[in-house]
């Protein structure tokens, strides 16, 4: 049964353009210069870029190095983590099962996974397969992501599904867009339940293998393939360093169905070509039907359009489909998705009317580099005034730095430990074990006259608690690549006794996946 989108479908009508051959600004040498300058400007060690137009590969190339201060170069077969661009593989896996008649987009999740439950019983009963993929659950943005990151977070998929019922809604069901990862894990478990194999096995056997994607893995990368790897990097006090905790290509990931695929740009070109051909590869291998392709590219959840999107992309409408973001861009329909993991960023864009696909993979956490490369290359195929995206992104980066510096009340230098101040009770008064319904326990201990914070489940969340004021402490993590420091506020009862703990991000520049606001710790031991 064909699902009916919950909001209107936008008609994307391309403007009248001269032919591609006459007007394209695309040139491999030009792209080479752009990539090299972008990597240098934003301190990115390496990148891989792919472009396919009218079924012809125009660019399939690596740039820079796999790891900083090492000689191994990135090429078209280098493995990158593609993060949330994985989500389109998840929706495609479900589309395959729908074509086989094993479920529909309107099937109720609880009918397939009886242990699935959200905070509201009615929402639980009404939740469909499509709802898992469209970021309209009513949960807060990135709700529960602390069960996924930083890896290894210590939670199983069963625990994640069981803990969903403790996450309180932030809006009405199907009323607002709020990006979500946990429900894509649920979607992966739907695939597993129906097929009797893991989500990773199904994707590898039913998508990657038929398409000949030999350097693409939904699960752990086999030992014999553990070469030519783009190592993850971050900026620590403006120095490019490997993020060692994310060197996990060889490990199974609990969040595979939300963002765990590892792939080369060479293989992603095959995937993108199949998407542009509505589910059929260049060799005639059919993954899913044109009907399912249309549904995945149909708006389901409306998104707001930013001033910059209107200014630079002439965007009027924006929405989310099933595993894809949708928008109009200079009169064309754009089907795209970004992927973001610490140290690994990805971006895939399709312009169906132009039969165009562009892939950007980088091994450093620079949103500015990723956007520069994607926007610059896509606009080369449009009959528009060419914009200097590198200059635009450099200006955005500087503006963000200035804003962060102005807002940062804790330290004048980025990533510099704030000074300890004073709080209202002796430090020993705050020590103990604290329990949250879904995140589990944290231990607050006093060591050498300094409070220490330690999550007993998410082993990477360990650090000092620096006195700030009243009953507030800054949680300053030992692993500085986390970039997730928090403000912790202890709850005091009428007798002056510490009874609980609340947390929030230390400042707005910290990734919202550190969803501390959803935590509500109760003290269970002193």
C-alpha positions, 0 to 999 in steps of 0.5 A: 500500500502506498503511504500518504505523506502527512503534509503536502507534497512540494512540486519542484519545477526546474527553471529553463536552463541551457544544456549541461554541455553548454553551461557546466562550470565543472572542471576536474582541475578546478575541483582539484584546486578547490579541494586542496585549498579547502583542506589547507584552509580548514586543516583537514588531512584528507578527503574523497570526492565523487561526481556522477552525471548522466551515468558517467563518473566525472570524478572519483578521487582521493586527496590528502592523507589518511592520517596526519603526519603519515604518508599514506594517501587517500584514494578512491578506495579509502574507507571512510565512516559515512555516518548518517548518510547510512540512513538512506541504506536503512530506508532502502532495506525497508523498501526492499521488504515492502516490495516483497510484501513483508510489511508496509510503511504504515505497519505498526512498529509494536506489531513487529517489535512487541517490546517497543514502547514510548512514553505515551501509550497511544503514540506507541500503538499508532507508531508506524514504520514511516514514523521511525524514519521521519524525525517527527516522533515528538521526542526532543532533538537527539533524544537519548543519543548519550546511549550511542556516543561517545563510543563505546557507550555500553548500551545494547540495542535491546537496552536502547529500545527498552529505555525509549519509554523513559524519554519524555516528549518535547512536542506533539506526535507528528507535529514537529521536526526533531532529528533522531537517531534511536528510532533508526536503530529501532528500524534496523531491528524491524529489518532484523526481526522480519528477516531473521538476520542482523541489519548489518547482514541484510544490508551487506547481502541485499544491497552491497553485494548485489551492487558489487560494493566490495569496499563498503561494510555495514558491520565490522570491517574484516581484518583482511580489509583493514587497510587504507583507512581514513583515520578520524581527526579533530582540532584540539587547541587548533592542532590536528590530532587523531581521535583515537576513541573513534578508530573503530572500523574493526568493531561492531557498532550498536548504532550501525543502522543510524550511522555506522556504515564504512564505505569508499567513495568508489562504492558510494558512486555505485550507490548514488547511481542506483538511487538516481536510477530509482533503485536499479543499478547500471548493470540492471540489478534491481534493489527496490521499485520506482514506487518506493523510490518516489515514497522515500523522496516524498516530503513527510515532515516539514522543515524550516528554511534558514535565511542563509538557505534562502539567500545562497540556495534560493530555497523556498521549501524544505522537508524530510522524506525517508532517510533523505532531506529534500529541498528546492535549490535554484529551482531544482529538487535536491535530495541530500543528507549529511553525516557527522561523527567526530572526525568523520564527515560525509555529504551526499547530494542528488539532483534528479533533474540533472541526473547528478550525484555528488559525494564528499567524505572528509576525515576531520570534523570541519562542517565548513570544509564539507559544505564548501566542497559540496556547495561549490561542486553542485553549483557548477552544474547550474546556470547560476552566478557562481558563489565563492563558497570557500569565502562564505564558509571562512566568514561563517567560521570566524563569526562562530568563533567570535560568538563562542568567545563572547558567550563563553563565561568560563574561560577566555581560551578555547579548551582551557580548563576553567579556574576552580571557584567555590560551592555551598557545601563541603565537596564530600557532601556531593559524592555518591551514586546517582541513577537516571532511568535511561542512562543508568548510574554515574559515580561522583567520588572525592579524590585528592580534594577534587570531585570526579565524574564517572559514568558507569555505563558510558566509559568515556564520560570520565572527568573532573568536576570543577567548582563553579558556584552555589551547587554547580560544577563544570564537568571537564572530561579527561578526553578533550576530543569529546568536546562535550563538557557539561554544567552539573547542578546538584539538587538540594532538598529543604533540609539542605541534603543533596538528593539529585543531579541535573546536567546541561551542555556547558555552552551552545557550541557543544554538539546537541547529541550530548542530550544532558537535558533529558537526564534526571539523576536521583541520588541512591547512595552516599 
